[in-house]
Amino acid sequence: MENLRGIIARHPFCAGLAPDYIDLLTSCASNVRVETDFCLFREGGEANQFYLIREGKVALEVVAPQDARLTVETVAAGEVLGWSWLVPPYRWHFGARAVEPVRAIAVDAKCLRAKCQNSPHLGCELLRRTAEIMSQRLDATRFRLLDLYSAEVRSR
């Protein structure tokens, strides 16, 4: 069986991280498996973990009128699920639901935030990498809104 540290070290989000940082990340991590339709987190809930996706797909969703779920983006193998864990007040900005079975590394954000207090360079590096994810998610949301707006204009 492959060890957790090796899996984390090979995940694209962790590419190039110093071995000491991989060790710190691993000390806060665990393997998880979830089935299709499992809700990993809900919009507005406490953001106390994030996920390094190994297999499967997760839909990032917002709740629309009449409790409809609108998929903003789909996160797949090799990607990171969750950035709200790093930005106070640590609340999810989206919901996340597995659209197929998922294997991932769950990272305890409270544990990792505490380690970042003692290792500011690690915190800075994680913030830089997470900012890239935030930018990608913002672009995805913008394009989705443009699609919705265009569809509404065409239907008039």
C-alpha positions as a Python dict, from the first residue, in 0.01 Angstrom:
ca = {
    (1, 'M'): (0, 0, 0),
    (2, 'E'): (127, 343, -97),
    (3, 'N'): (210, 570, 196),
    (4, 'L'): (26, 896, 257),
    (5, 'R'): (337, 1112, 240),
    (6, 'G'): (423, 978, -107),
    (7, 'I'): (71, 1039, -235),
    (8, 'I'): (75, 1395, -106),
    (9, 'A'): (422, 1465, -245),
    (10, 'R'): (307, 1358, -593),
    (11, 'H'): (-16, 1560, -595),
    (12, 'P'): (14, 1857, -837),
    (13, 'F'): (-80, 2108, -564),
    (14, 'C'): (227, 1998, -367),
    (15, 'A'): (472, 1988, -659),
    (16, 'G'): (799, 2146, -557),
    (17, 'L'): (713, 2185, -189),
    (18, 'A'): (1008, 2137, 43),
    (19, 'P'): (1020, 1792, 207),
    (20, 'D'): (970, 1950, 552),
    (21, 'Y'): (650, 2113, 427),
    (22, 'I'): (529, 1781, 286),
    (23, 'D'): (589, 1630, 629),
    (24, 'L'): (386, 1905, 799),
    (25, 'L'): (103, 1864, 549),
    (26, 'T'): (106, 1486, 593),
    (27, 'S'): (82, 1519, 971),
    (28, 'C'): (-256, 1690, 922),
    (29, 'A'): (-389, 1458, 649),
    (30, 'S'): (-592, 1141, 605),
    (31, 'N'): (-732, 932, 320),
    (32, 'V'): (-1103, 961, 249),
    (33, 'R'): (-1349, 794, 14),
    (34, 'V'): (-1697, 922, -63),
    (35, 'E'): (-1973, 791, -285),
    (36, 'T'): (-2172, 972, -554),
    (37, 'D'): (-2403, 1246, -418),
    (38, 'F'): (-2214, 1270, -88),
    (39, 'C'): (-2199, 1633, 31),
    (40, 'L'): (-1843, 1715, 133),
    (41, 'F'): (-1941, 2059, 260),
    (42, 'R'): (-2220, 2317, 240),
    (43, 'E'): (-2206, 2683, 146),
    (44, 'G'): (-2174, 2888, 466),
    (45, 'G'): (-2050, 2596, 678),
    (46, 'E'): (-1723, 2594, 870),
    (47, 'A'): (-1422, 2543, 641),
    (48, 'N'): (-1200, 2322, 853),
    (49, 'Q'): (-1052, 2102, 583),
    (50, 'F'): (-957, 2091, 219),
    (51, 'Y'): (-909, 1802, -20),
    (52, 'L'): (-643, 1689, -262),
    (53, 'I'): (-852, 1498, -515),
    (54, 'R'): (-699, 1167, -626),
    (55, 'E'): (-987, 1010, -820),
    (56, 'G'): (-1340, 1109, -914),
    (57, 'K'): (-1520, 1440, -957),
    (58, 'V'): (-1680, 1691, -725),
    (59, 'A'): (-1925, 1965, -827),
    (60, 'L'): (-1880, 2307, -670),
    (61, 'E'): (-2230, 2442, -627),
    (62, 'V'): (-2422, 2749, -521),
    (63, 'V'): (-2782, 2743, -410),
    (64, 'A'): (-3006, 2923, -658),
    (65, 'P'): (-3370, 3032, -613),
    (66, 'Q'): (-3617, 2752, -524),
    (67, 'D'): (-3329, 2555, -368),
    (68, 'A'): (-3188, 2460, -707),
    (69, 'R'): (-2817, 2375, -712),
    (70, 'L'): (-2612, 2547, -977),
    (71, 'T'): (-2276, 2388, -1062),
    (72, 'V'): (-2008, 2654, -1089),
    (73, 'E'): (-1719, 2419, -1160),
    (74, 'T'): (-1627, 2054, -1144),
    (75, 'V'): (-1308, 1957, -960),
    (76, 'A'): (-1134, 1635, -1064),
    (77, 'A'): (-827, 1421, -999),
    (78, 'G'): (-509, 1624, -951),
    (79, 'E'): (-697, 1930, -830),
    (80, 'V'): (-765, 2087, -491),
    (81, 'L'): (-1111, 2119, -343),
    (82, 'G'): (-1151, 2409, -106),
    (83, 'W'): (-978, 2737, -41),
    (84, 'S'): (-1203, 2892, 225),
    (85, 'W'): (-1003, 2713, 498),
    (86, 'L'): (-724, 2967, 450),
    (87, 'V'): (-926, 3290, 457),
    (88, 'P'): (-1100, 3414, 774),
    (89, 'P'): (-1378, 3372, 878),
    (90, 'Y'): (-1318, 3018, 743),
    (91, 'R'): (-1663, 2965, 589),
    (92, 'W'): (-1734, 2781, 265),
    (93, 'H'): (-1824, 3005, -28),
    (94, 'F'): (-1963, 2710, -227),
    (95, 'G'): (-2106, 2370, -155),
    (96, 'A'): (-1935, 2054, -278),
    (97, 'R'): (-2104, 1729, -386),
    (98, 'A'): (-1943, 1418, -532),
    (99, 'V'): (-2075, 1355, -883),
    (100, 'E'): (-1896, 1020, -891),
    (101, 'P'): (-1707, 818, -630),
    (102, 'V'): (-1412, 1016, -496),
    (103, 'R'): (-1082, 923, -335),
    (104, 'A'): (-899, 1214, -179),
    (105, 'I'): (-661, 1331, 87),
    (106, 'A'): (-848, 1534, 349),
    (107, 'V'): (-628, 1792, 520),
    (108, 'D'): (-734, 1916, 863),
    (109, 'A'): (-718, 2292, 818),
    (110, 'K'): (-714, 2377, 1188),
    (111, 'C'): (-408, 2157, 1227),
    (112, 'L'): (-241, 2309, 920),
    (113, 'R'): (-323, 2668, 1018),
    (114, 'A'): (-153, 2606, 1354),
    (115, 'K'): (155, 2470, 1176),
    (116, 'C'): (161, 2776, 950),
    (117, 'Q'): (178, 2998, 1261),
    (118, 'N'): (509, 2827, 1345),
    (119, 'S'): (628, 2816, 985),
    (120, 'P'): (536, 3144, 811),
    (121, 'H'): (716, 3037, 492),
    (122, 'L'): (484, 2737, 465),
    (123, 'G'): (185, 2964, 519),
    (124, 'C'): (306, 3202, 250),
    (125, 'E'): (360, 2918, 4),
    (126, 'L'): (17, 2766, 71),
    (127, 'L'): (-144, 3109, 35),
    (128, 'R'): (29, 3162, -301),
    (129, 'R'): (-83, 2822, -431),
    (130, 'T'): (-434, 2871, -295),
    (131, 'A'): (-460, 3219, -451),
    (132, 'E'): (-408, 3054, -791),
    (133, 'I'): (-703, 2823, -719),
    (134, 'M'): (-917, 3117, -606),
    (135, 'S'): (-840, 3299, -929),
    (136, 'Q'): (-936, 2994, -1136),
    (137, 'R'): (-1263, 2953, -945),
    (138, 'L'): (-1344, 3321, -988),
    (139, 'D'): (-1290, 3291, -1364),
    (140, 'A'): (-1509, 2978, -1377),
    (141, 'T'): (-1785, 3157, -1187),
    (142, 'R'): (-1763, 3458, -1416),
    (143, 'F'): (-1790, 3242, -1729),
    (144, 'R'): (-2083, 3051, -1583),
    (145, 'L'): (-2262, 3379, -1506),
    (146, 'L'): (-2196, 3500, -1859),
    (147, 'D'): (-2350, 3177, -1992),
    (148, 'L'): (-2657, 3226, -1773),
    (149, 'Y'): (-2691, 3590, -1873),
    (150, 'S'): (-2653, 3506, -2243),
    (151, 'A'): (-2919, 3235, -2218),
    (152, 'E'): (-3156, 3479, -2045),
    (153, 'V'): (-3098, 3748, -2311),
    (154, 'R'): (-3156, 3493, -2593),
    (155, 'S'): (-3484, 3380, -2437),
    (156, 'R'): (-3634, 3731, -2435),
}
